[in-house]
Amino acid sequence: PQRDLPIGILFSLALCTVLYIAVVAVLTGITKYTHLSVPSPVSYAIISLGHLNWAGAIISVGAICGLTTVLLTLMYGQSRILYAMSRDGLLPRGFAALHPVWRTPFVSTLTIGIVFAVIAAFTPIGIVTELTNIGTLAAFILTAIAVVILRRTYPAMRRGFRVPFSPAVPVLSALASFFLITQLRPFTWISFVIWLIIGLVLYAAYGRSHSAVALQERAAGAGSTRGS
């Protein structure tokens, strides 16, 4: 994983970039670029030809299937995050419950599924998209900053992955993500701050006193105090 995972990520990004550029080049050859500011530009461009309506329908179905895959991937990742936080004590232990047969965190998965369904039913897609963007970019910023801090505070720690040209790459990553956040609407910023405050309150009220890592650090600190 230390070698293959970064290579796979970089090659996937490169391949997706080439494919996106190729699709855009074809679309601008089919219709004027000013006409492509629509929710489904690929389907619109194909249908605008006048004799390929069936192809536009197939592309629309493919887009829906792709969105379904992305949704399942997000649910899978978020349910595992809840599972890991519950095992650490940051959330109630119920979220770490495993299915007796499939050995999957079914409580976390059901919870995320219900939350996603409610949000999708009552929230405009534009707001959901921007909130997802600002949350993801904030996570990227924290990850980049953590890389710099941890490699200075724990330089001797054995790590599975290397960061070439550190700290330049993490710093540039954090700055780029912050620049993208500044392009979002003020409403998105306000909503993000509200959710951040809710998370901090939950951490202060429950997670801080139940975290397994925090309890171990307190026990180690108490032991060192008694030893001295």
KAVENNOR-V933451 format. One record per residue. N is the residue number from 1. PSI is psi in whole degrees, 0 to 359 (NA if undefined). OMEGA is omega in radians with two decimals (NA if undefined). Layout:
n=<N/N>
psi=<PSI/PSI>
omega=<OMEGA/OMEGA>
//
This chain:
n=<1/2/3/4/5/6/7/8/9/10/11/12/13/14/15/16/17/18/19/20/21/22/23/24/25/26/27/28/29/30/31/32/33/34/35/36/37/38/39/40/41/42/43/44/45/46/47/48/49/50/51/52/53/54/55/56/57/58/59/60/61/62/63/64/65/66/67/68/69/70/71/72/73/74/75/76/77/78/79/80/81/82/83/84/85/86/87/88/89/90/91/92/93/94/95/96/97/98/99/100/101/102/103/104/105/106/107/108/109/110/111/112/113/114/115/116/117/118/119/120/121/122/123/124/125/126/127/128/129/130/131/132/133/134/135/136/137/138/139/140/141/142/143/144/145/146/147/148/149/150/151/152/153/154/155/156/157/158/159/160/161/162/163/164/165/166/167/168/169/170/171/172/173/174/175/176/177/178/179/180/181/182/183/184/185/186/187/188/189/190/191/192/193/194/195/196/197/198/199/200/201/202/203/204/205/206/207/208/209/210/211/212/213/214/215/216/217/218/219/220/221/222/223/224/225/226/227/228>
psi=<326/329/315/324/310/322/317/319/313/318/324/316/317/317/316/322/315/317/318/316/319/317/316/320/319/319/317/342/338/315/166/141/333/345/356/5/65/162/327/77/325/311/319/316/319/316/329/343/335/337/14/41/325/325/321/322/319/319/321/318/319/322/319/318/321/319/323/319/316/318/316/322/317/318/319/313/317/323/324/330/314/320/314/319/324/320/327/345/0/338/162/147/340/330/345/5/135/147/137/338/308/348/40/153/79/329/314/319/316/319/313/319/317/316/315/319/317/316/317/330/328/2/132/145/329/319/317/318/314/323/321/318/313/325/316/316/322/321/322/318/313/321/315/317/320/324/314/314/313/327/346/323/331/68/334/357/137/128/144/340/144/156/98/147/34/141/10/314/311/321/315/322/315/318/319/318/320/322/318/324/323/344/354/163/153/325/321/319/314/316/319/317/320/313/325/319/318/316/320/322/317/321/316/324/329/305/321/324/348/355/130/321/316/320/322/319/322/319/320/320/321/323/319/328/317/324/328/NA>
omega=<-3.11/3.14/-2.99/-3.08/3.09/3.12/3.13/3.13/-3.10/3.13/3.09/3.09/3.14/3.14/3.12/3.11/3.13/-3.14/3.12/3.13/3.13/3.13/3.13/3.13/3.11/-3.12/3.14/3.03/3.13/-3.08/-3.13/-3.03/3.14/3.13/-3.03/3.11/-3.11/-3.12/-3.11/-3.04/-3.11/3.11/-3.14/-3.12/-3.14/-3.12/-3.13/3.09/3.03/-3.09/3.14/3.12/-3.14/3.11/3.08/3.11/3.13/3.13/3.12/3.09/3.11/3.10/3.11/3.11/3.11/3.09/3.11/3.11/3.12/-3.14/3.13/3.12/3.11/3.13/3.13/-3.12/-3.09/3.12/3.10/3.07/3.09/3.13/-3.14/3.12/3.12/3.11/3.12/-3.14/3.14/3.08/3.11/-3.05/-3.12/-3.13/3.13/-3.12/3.13/3.10/-3.07/-3.11/-3.02/3.11/3.08/3.13/-3.00/3.12/3.10/-3.12/3.11/3.13/3.13/3.13/3.13/3.14/3.12/-3.12/3.14/3.13/-3.13/-3.09/-2.98/-3.11/3.08/-3.05/3.13/3.12/3.12/-3.12/-3.11/3.09/3.07/-3.14/-3.07/3.08/3.13/-3.14/3.08/3.09/3.09/-3.14/-3.14/3.12/-3.14/3.12/-3.14/3.11/-3.13/-3.08/-3.08/3.13/3.05/-3.12/3.13/-3.05/-3.08/-3.09/3.10/-3.08/-3.13/-3.09/3.10/3.09/3.13/3.08/3.06/0.16/-3.07/-3.10/3.10/-3.14/3.10/3.10/3.13/3.14/3.13/3.13/3.12/3.10/3.11/3.11/-3.12/3.14/-3.13/-3.09/3.10/3.12/3.13/3.10/-3.12/3.13/3.14/3.13/3.12/3.12/3.11/3.11/3.10/3.12/3.11/3.10/3.11/3.13/-3.13/-3.07/-3.05/-2.99/-3.06/-3.10/-3.10/-3.08/-3.14/3.12/3.14/3.13/3.10/3.13/3.09/3.13/3.12/3.11/3.11/3.13/3.12/3.11/3.12/-3.12/3.13/NA>
//
